[in-house]
Amino acid sequence: QNDDAVAAARIALAPLFKVDSNAHAAMKDKDACFKYNEQAPRFNIWMWEIDDYNLSVGRGVGGGKRGSYIGSSFRLHTVGVNESGRKFVAASRKATRLYLCLCFAAGDLAPLVAAPGYIGDERHKHARSMPDLRALAFALAQRGLVLAASNSEDSESVRRASELGYWMWVENAGLPWDELNRDGTMEYHLELRLGEEDPEEPSALIGESFLSKAKAADAQLAKVLASTRLEREFERMALNHVSSLAREGLGGIRCLKNMHADLARRVDDAERASRVRTRGGGVPAAPLAQLKTLAPIRAAVFASCVAATQSAVASFAPLEETPNYDGAQTTHDTNDALDARREVVDAALRLRADAERRAAELVRRQSHSQPPTNADEDEVANAMEVTGSLLVR
């Protein structure tokens, strides 16, 4: 099919994967971390099996529960479809596979970045029936981002891909990338092979739009793997995105300060998890791996936020003031200029608060016979000095 037909097919399937208003509200803080994409990546499977115990395909009236409600003027009293759970799982898997492949072919990478986390979350009913599709989504997201980030002729596409690459790296921090790469590659090649054998498979139905994108992505991926590991490429992509925001100066401060707050929450959660001992008295491996991954990216975001703030402060002209009739000073700066100054002050205050919180945490650790490392002490001391200088300026 041509690109227009692929885009139309993706739009037609999108209602089966829409994200409800509650999820949108919960993602508000994460949306603030994005500059080049409209919002944080989202994915949701909006499908239920309809039977005599679950009569609804929408939300219920009371408390958000599903009941015999489908719209404002229609109630479903009987159901003439006796569909087994097995058939429902097969249908939902087929629709999800097709949607993932359509997103890849259309270059809509955000759902692919979000899908592995959603499908792999055991709280969702589809998690146990789609572990292979989680791996497939991961592989398609990797290939799509590597290909988009290599498009030197489209700087906007590169910026969007780098931002999504940053998010994919942070969301999967501490996970075994070797295992994820292996499983994803296996499912990706299986998808291609099934398309060659059966014209009803997603890759065959989509046709050249999918196959040409897959061929180009594989070629670019081979170039990357010839010089580095795939996880190192995504770490590089994430750090490049952070650096690009620092170069934006005032334009990148809002995203950087929200990214720093998000990373601080992730690091705090991982540190708390690392203090929980296993049955044998050891430390869980996953939180330690997550901390090892997040520490460098948090330091890079902090440094970039400081650099962007310093650049913005240096660019500000003195406020234009004239005396009014009662001798007070009146500013003539535009609202935009004042908002920019408020943004910079807010960023400096947030960075300072985080530095003070980390300093207090070091003191707490010392009092609990958990002496911090010299590197930790140096990092916090530098943060206190830098943020103090920012506040003075």
N, C-alpha and C positions, 0 to 999 in steps of 0.2 A: 504494500500500500504506500501511497505518497504521504508526505509529512502532514498535509492538511487532514487527511483521513485519520492518521494516527492521533493528531491533536483532538479531533472530534470524538474519536473512540474513547480517549482518556477522559474527556469532559463528560461523556455519557456514563462512564463507570464511576465517576467521582462521587455521586451521592451515596454509593455503597461504602465509601471510606471517609465520609465527612466527619469533622470534629465538632462536638456539641459546644454550646455556649459556656458550660461549666469548665470544660477543658481549656477553652480560649482564655477564660479569666485566670485559670491557674497558671497559664503560660505567660502572663503579663510581664513578670520580672525577667523572664528569659528573652522575651521579645525586645526588651530594652538593650540587650547585648548585641543587637544586629543593626548594621548600618546599610549594607549593600543589598541585603535581602529584606523583603517586607516584614518578615517575622521569623521566629524560631521554627525549625522544622517540626511538622506535625504529621501524625499518622494515626488512624483509627479504623477498625473494622466495624461497620455499622450494619451488621446482619444478625438476625435471630432466626431460629427455627420456629415456625408457626405450628402449634399443636393445640390440643384442648386445654392445656394448662398455661399456655402463653399465647393469648389471643391477639397480641398487639405487634405492630411493626413500628410503633412510635413510642413516645413517652406517655405515661399515664397522667391523669389529672392531678392526683394527690401525691405530694411528696416525691415526685419524679419517678414513681414506680410504674412498671409496665402493667397494664390491665387490659380490659376490653375496649380500649380507646384508640382510635386511629385518626380522628379529625374532629372538627367542631360540629359536624352534622351527620356523622356516620358511625354506627356501632356494629361491631363484628359479633354476631350472635352464634354463628356456627362456622365451622371450618371444614371445607370439603377436601382438604389435602391431608392425606395420611403419610407424611414423609418421615422416614426413619432418621435417627441421628446420624447414621452412616452416610445417608444421601446428603444430609445437610452439610456435613463436614466436607464431603467431596465437592459439593457445589461452591461452598465458601472458599475452599482451597483453589479451585479452578479460577474463580473470579479474582482472587488475590494474586495468583501467578500472572494472570493476564494484565492486571493493573500495574504490577511491578515492572513488567516488561514494557508496557506502554509508556510508563514514566521514563524509563531508560531511553527508549527510542525517541521520545519527545524532548529529552533534555530537561525534564522536570525532576531535579535531583533532590529537592528537599524531602519529599515523602520517602525516598529511598534511604536517606540519612536517618530519618526518624523510625523507619519500619523495624529495624533489628531490635531496638530497645523496646518497642511496643510488643512485638511478637514474642520476645524472650521474657516478658514480664509475666510471672506465674499468676498474677492477680487477674489476668485477662483470660477469658474462657477459651480463646483460640490458641493459647501458648502451647498446649500439649499436642495439638494436632498439626502444628506448622513449624517444627524446629528446622526442617530443611528449607522452608521459605525464608526463615530468618537468615540462614546462611546465604541464600540466593540474593536477598536484598542487600546484605553486607557486600557481597562481591560486585553487584551491579552499581552500588553507591561508590565503591572504590574506583571502579573503572570509569564511571561517568565523571567523577571529580578529577581524576588524573588527566583525562582527556580534555576536560573543560579548562583546567589550569594551564594546559600547554598551548592554548589558543592565543598566540601572541598578537593576532590581528584584532582581537576583541578584548580590550582591557576590562570592560565592564563584566564580561563573562568570567575573566580570570579573577577579578575581585570577589564576585559572588561565589565562585568555586572555592577560593581560599578561605572565605568566611565559613562556608559549610564544612570544609576540611578541618578548620579549627574546631568546630562544634563536634564533628565526628571523633576527633582525637580526644577531646575532653570527655565526651559522653562515654567513650570506651576505655577511659584511663584505667590501667591496672588489669585489664582483661588479657588473656593469652592470645596475642595477635597471631602467633604462629598457628595456633589451632583454628582461629577464626579464618585466617587466610586459606588454610588447607581445606576446611569444610566448605568455605565459600567458593573456592576454585572448583572443587568437585561438583557442587550443585550447578554452577555456571556452565561448566562443560556438559553436564547432563542435560541442561536446558537446551543447549545448542544441538546436542545429538538427538534429542527427542523431536525437535523441529525438523530435522533431516528425515526422520523415519515416519512421521505422522503429520499430515497437513492441517490437522485440527489442534495441534499444540500451539501455545502462544507465540513462540518465535517464528513459526511458519505462518500463522495467521497475520502477524504484523508484517512479515516479509523483509524487503530490502532495507527499510528504515531501521529495523532492529539489527539486521545482519551487518550492514555497512558501519553502523555505530560500534558494534561489537568488534569488528575487524580493526577499526581505527584505534579503539581503546586497547585492544590486545597488543597492537604494535607499539603504542606509547608506553604501556605497562612493561613491555620487554626492555625498552630503553631505560626505564627507571630501575628495574631489577638488575640490570647489567652493572649498575654503579652503587646501589644501596639496597637496604631492606625496605619493604613496603611501609612498615611502621615508622621508620626514620623519615621517609618521604612525607608522611602525613604530619609528623612532628615539625618538619621543615616548613610545610605548608601553613601550619598553625602559627609558627613563629614569624613567618613572612607577613601573615595577616596582621598580627599584633604590631609589627614594625610599620606596616602601611598606615595603620590608624595613628601611630605616633607622628608620622609625617603629615597627617592631615591637620595637626595642630588643634585649633579650637574645634574644628569639625569632627575630630575623633575623640574628644574628651568624654562626651556623654557615654559612648559605647564602652570606652576603656574603663571608666569608673564602675559601670554596671558589670562588666566582665570580671573586674577585680572582686567585686562583692560576691558574685556567683562562685568564683574560684575559692574565695575565703570560706564560703559555706561548705563547699565540697571538701576542702582540706580539713575543716573542723569535724565534719562527719567521719572522714577517714581516720582522723586521729582518735576520735572517741571509739570507733570500731577496733582500732589497733590495740586499745587498752583492755579489751575484753579477751581474757585468756581462754584457750581451748581446754578440753578435758584433760589433756596431758600437761597443761601448764604453759604451753607454747603460745606464740603470737600468731593470729590468723594471717595467712599469706596475702590474701586479696587486698586488705586495707594498706598493707605495707607497699605492695606493688602500685596501688593507686597513689599513695603519697609520693613515691619515687617518680611517677609520671607527672603529677600535678605541680610539684615543687618548682621545676624549671619554668613551666609556662606561667605560674603565678608570679615568679620573680620578673619574668619578661614583661608581663602586663603591668606590674607595679612600676617598673622602670620606664615603660612607654607612657604610662599615665603621667608620671612626673615630668618626663620630657615634653609631652604635649602641653601640660599646664605651664611649665616654664616658658615655652615658646609663646603661648597665648599671653601670659603676663607681660613678656617683653614687647609684644606687638601693641599693647594698649597705649593709647595716647592719654595724657592727663585729662581728667574730667573738665569740661568747659563750664565755668561757674561765673555768674554775675550777681552783684548784690541786688536784692529787692528793696522795697521801700522801708522795711523794718530792720534792714541791715543784715539779714540772713542771706545765705548763698543758695542760688537756684541753679540746678544743672540743666543743660540743654542737650544732653546726649539722648539719642533715640532709645525707644524701648528695646530694640534689638541689641544695641550696645550694652545697655544695662543688664539684659538677660544673659548676654555672653559673660559679663563679669560675675554675675551670680552663679553661672555654671562652673566657672573656674574656682570660685570660692568654695562651692559645694564639693568639688572634686578634691581640693586641698584639705578640707575638713574631714572628708571621708578617709583619705589616705592617712591623715594624722590619727584619727580614731582607730584605724586598723593597726597602725604601728604601736599605739599605746596598749591596745588589747593584746598584741603579741608579746610586748614587753611584760605585761602582767602575767601572761601564760608562762613565760620563762621563770618568773619568780615563783609561781605556783609549783612548777615542776621541781625547782630546787628544794622547796620546802617538803616535797614528797619523795625526796631521795632519788629524783630522776634528773640528774644534772644535764643541762643542754650541751650540745656540742659547741666548739669554738665558732664553727660556721654559722650556727643559729644565732649566737650572740652577736657576731659581726654583722649579720644581715639585719637584725633588729636595731642595732646601734646606728647603722647607716640609714635605715628607714626613719628613725627618730630625728637624725640630723637633717636629712633631706626635707622631710615634711615640716620641720621647724623653720627651715629657711624659706619654704614656700609660704607659710603663714605670715612670716615677717614681710615678705615682698607683697 
